[in-house]
Amino acid sequence: MKKLLLILSVILTILTFAGASYVLISNGAANAGYAAIPMLFAIVCIGGYRQCKNRE
């Protein structure tokens, strides 16, 4: 479970930066949700990873 959360957080962080780049390249015409939604899930996964890590 801990390893899965770490992998998901890395993938979602990469998606966040890709979404932010897409919004910036399109001069703000694209929805900011392309960056905000993956970041929300990345924060949740990072929090879950830290909680699993502290239990050990």
C-alpha positions, 0 to 999 in steps of 0.5 A: 500500500505504501509503495502504491501511494508513493508511485501514485503521488509521483505520477500525479505530481508529474501530471500536475506540472504537465497540466500547469504547463498546458494552461500556461502554453494556451495563455490561460484559455484552458481550464485551470482544473487540468493542474488543480485536480491532479494536485488535489489527488497528489496531496491526498496520496502524499498524506496517505503515504506519510501516514502509512510511513509513520505507522511503521 
